[in-house]
Amino acid sequence: MSFVVPLYKNHRYPAEIISHCVWLYFRFPLSFREVEEMMLERGVIVSYETIRRWCLKFGQTYANALRRRRPQPGDKWHLDEVFIKITGASKYLWRAVDRDGNVLDILVQSRRDKAAARRFFRRLLTSTGQVPRVVVTDKLKSYGAAHREVMPSVERRSHKGLNNRAENSHQPTRQRERAMKGFRSSGGAQRFLSAFTGISPHFHPHRHLVTAGRHRFEMTVRFTIWDQITDATGMPATA
């Protein structure tokens, strides 16, 4: 599989430092200043503002590369929406996951009406390049109306108890939202969460389901993939 190597031209810091800072920020509930302090402890002097720019520039690129490495999503998609506070106003975070809990896409919107549901359905079909066999939603009426317009041939199941995968997928976002003390703008929330949902799950291989040895092996594989997609080891852009 081929992918685009991040462009580090004109950056005076090597790729391994840039990618490590981006990894720290998206992997753990840290502020830019805390990442700056952690790098200083390792003898690397870099300002929190530089780290912020790296995360904005490279975060989504890394997330997209990781998503391309994943297997094709299953044909059963779980959709859900949850409110988030942005400067005191309620917005809605729409999320879709496959049967394994992998995030397919997210979208921050001001409403959860038919137009918002329709917009999310169309975005999903475009971003995945696939049409699911089944979509599972809650009982929000907007889903039904948009479903009939956008994907009428796809089976839709609606039941409160069926959508735990999507609901559980909101938990890491909630944790990060609390650590960040909320988001400052809809655009900022969209940018952060789009990168966050692509990077953070890569380092969560369901630890409770495997032995310690298997977990260490799996994490080694995932760190190797991270080094490859960030070009942190100077490897060629093929894998």
C-alpha positions in Angstrom: 0.0 0.0 0.0 1.3 3.5 -0.8 0.6 6.7 1.0 1.6 10.3 1.0 4.7 11.1 3.1 4.1 14.1 5.3 5.9 17.2 4.1 8.6 18.2 6.6 10.4 20.5 4.2 11.6 23.8 5.9 11.0 22.3 9.4 14.2 22.5 11.5 13.1 19.7 13.8 13.4 16.1 12.5 10.3 14.1 11.7 10.7 11.9 14.8 10.4 14.9 17.2 7.4 16.3 15.3 5.6 13.0 15.2 6.4 12.3 18.8 4.8 15.6 19.9 1.7 15.0 17.8 1.5 11.4 19.2 1.7 12.7 22.8 -1.0 15.3 22.2 -3.6 13.1 20.5 -2.8 9.9 22.5 -3.0 11.4 26.0 -5.1 14.1 27.6 -2.3 16.7 27.6 -2.2 20.4 26.8 0.3 21.8 24.4 2.2 23.3 27.4 2.4 19.9 29.0 3.8 18.4 25.9 6.3 21.2 25.8 7.4 20.3 29.4 7.7 16.6 28.6 9.9 17.3 25.6 12.0 19.7 27.7 12.6 16.9 30.2 14.0 14.9 27.3 16.3 17.8 26.4 14.3 19.0 23.4 13.5 22.7 23.5 10.3 23.5 21.5 7.5 25.9 22.3 3.9 24.9 22.9 2.9 27.2 20.0 5.1 25.2 17.6 3.6 22.0 18.9 0.1 23.5 18.3 1.0 24.3 14.7 2.5 20.7 14.2 -0.7 19.2 15.5 -2.8 21.3 13.1 -0.6 20.6 10.2 0.2 17.0 10.6 -2.6 15.5 12.8 -5.1 15.0 10.1 -2.5 13.7 7.7 -1.4 11.1 10.2 -5.0 10.2 10.9 -5.8 9.7 7.3 -2.8 7.5 6.7 -3.8 5.3 9.7 -7.3 5.0 8.4 -6.0 3.8 5.0 -4.1 1.1 6.8 -7.3 -0.3 8.4 -9.3 -3.2 7.0 -12.4 -2.3 5.0 -15.2 -1.5 7.4 -17.9 -4.0 8.0 -21.3 -3.7 6.3 -23.1 -2.9 9.5 -22.8 0.7 10.7 -23.9 2.2 14.0 -24.8 5.8 14.1 -25.4 8.1 17.0 -25.3 11.8 17.9 -24.5 13.5 21.2 -24.5 17.1 22.3 -21.3 18.9 23.1 -20.9 22.4 24.5 -19.0 25.0 22.5 -18.6 28.4 24.2 -21.7 27.7 26.1 -23.9 26.7 23.1 -25.1 23.2 22.4 -23.9 21.5 19.2 -24.2 18.0 18.1 -21.4 15.5 17.4 -22.6 12.9 14.9 -20.6 9.7 14.8 -20.6 6.4 12.9 -18.7 3.3 13.8 -18.5 -0.2 12.2 -19.3 -3.5 13.9 -15.8 -3.6 15.4 -16.1 -0.1 16.9 -13.8 1.6 14.4 -14.9 5.2 13.8 -15.9 5.7 10.2 -16.5 9.5 10.4 -17.6 12.3 12.7 -19.3 15.6 12.0 -20.0 18.5 14.3 -23.3 20.2 13.5 -25.6 22.8 15.0 -28.8 20.7 14.6 -30.0 17.2 14.6 -32.9 17.6 12.2 -33.5 15.9 8.8 -31.0 18.1 6.9 -28.3 17.4 9.5 -28.9 13.6 9.3 -29.0 13.8 5.5 -25.7 15.7 5.4 -24.1 13.1 7.7 -25.3 10.2 5.6 -23.9 11.7 2.4 -20.6 12.5 4.1 -20.3 8.9 5.2 -21.0 7.4 1.8 -18.4 9.8 0.3 -15.7 9.3 3.0 -16.0 5.5 3.1 -16.7 4.9 -0.6 -19.1 2.1 0.5 -22.7 1.4 1.0 -23.6 -0.5 4.1 -25.9 -3.5 4.4 -27.5 -2.3 7.6 -27.5 1.0 9.6 -28.4 1.0 13.3 -29.6 4.2 14.8 -31.5 5.4 17.8 -35.2 6.4 17.5 -34.5 10.0 16.4 -37.0 10.7 13.6 -34.4 12.6 11.6 -32.6 9.4 10.8 -35.7 7.8 9.2 -36.5 10.8 7.0 -32.9 11.1 5.8 -32.5 7.4 5.4 -35.4 7.2 3.0 -33.9 9.9 0.8 -30.2 9.0 0.8 -30.0 5.2 1.1 -33.5 3.8 0.8 -32.2 0.3 -0.3 -30.2 0.0 3.0 -31.8 -1.8 5.9 -32.3 0.4 8.9 -32.7 -0.9 12.4 -33.9 1.4 15.2 -33.9 0.4 18.8 -32.4 2.0 21.9 -30.6 -1.2 23.0 -29.0 -1.9 19.6 -26.7 1.1 19.4 -24.2 0.6 22.3 -21.2 0.5 20.0 -21.8 4.0 18.8 -22.7 5.3 22.3 -19.6 3.7 23.8 -17.5 5.3 21.1 -18.4 8.8 22.5 -16.6 8.1 25.9 -13.0 8.9 24.8 -14.3 12.2 23.3 -16.1 13.0 26.5 -12.9 12.4 28.5 -10.9 14.6 26.2 -13.6 17.3 26.2 -13.4 17.5 30.0 -9.6 17.6 29.9 -9.7 20.5 27.4 -12.4 22.2 29.3 -14.6 22.3 26.2 -14.1 23.3 22.6 -13.8 27.0 21.6 -15.4 26.7 18.1 -17.3 24.3 15.9 -14.5 24.3 13.4 -11.8 23.7 16.0 -13.9 20.8 17.5 -14.3 19.3 14.0 -10.5 19.5 13.2 -9.4 18.1 16.6 -12.0 15.3 16.7 -11.4 14.2 13.1 -7.7 13.8 13.9 -8.2 12.4 17.4 -10.6 9.7 16.3 -8.1 8.6 13.6 -5.0 8.5 15.9 -6.1 7.7 19.4 -7.9 4.4 18.7 -4.8 3.1 16.8 -3.1 2.8 20.2 -6.0 1.1 22.0 -6.0 -2.6 20.9 -8.6 -3.8 23.3 -6.1 -4.5 26.2 -8.7 -6.3 28.3 -9.2 -9.0 25.6 -5.6 -10.2 25.3 -2.7 -11.4 27.3 0.1 -9.0 28.4 2.5 -10.6 25.9 0.1 -10.3 23.0 -0.7 -6.7 24.0 3.0 -5.8 23.9 3.4 -7.5 20.5 0.4 -5.7 19.1 1.6 -2.3 20.4 5.0 -2.9 18.9 3.3 -3.5 15.5 1.3 -0.4 15.9 4.3 1.8 16.8 6.0 0.4 13.7 3.1 1.4 11.6 3.1 4.9 13.2 6.8 5.3 12.4 6.1 4.3 8.8 3.2 6.6 8.2 4.9 9.5 9.8 8.2 8.7 8.1 9.9 9.1 11.5 12.5 6.5 10.7 13.3 7.7 7.2 11.6 4.6 5.6 10.3 4.7 2.1 6.7 5.6 1.6 5.5 2.1 0.8 4.4 -0.7 3.1 
